[in-house]
Amino acid sequence: MRTVADLLHDYQHIVEELTLVTGSGGAFEVVVDGEVLFSKKAEGRHAEPGEVLARFRERCAQGVPVYER
């Protein structure tokens, strides 16, 4: 859930929709606009802290400022 909190904290001003889907077998995938940013199954490991957020920034939010409080 840390990944969700990080994404919403930094990019709530550009995220239009976020859906959590429960699964089985410990599956964990992050998909944005049809593109897989991280897949536990494909990579064979858990995401490192901040890794998914970094991938989101790189692929989806270059040049987008972090949300200011």
Protein Blocks (a to p, Z undefined) as FASTA:
>chain_A
ZZmmmmmmmmmmmmmbdcddddehhiacddeehiafbdfklnopacdehklmmmmmmmmm
goiacddZZ
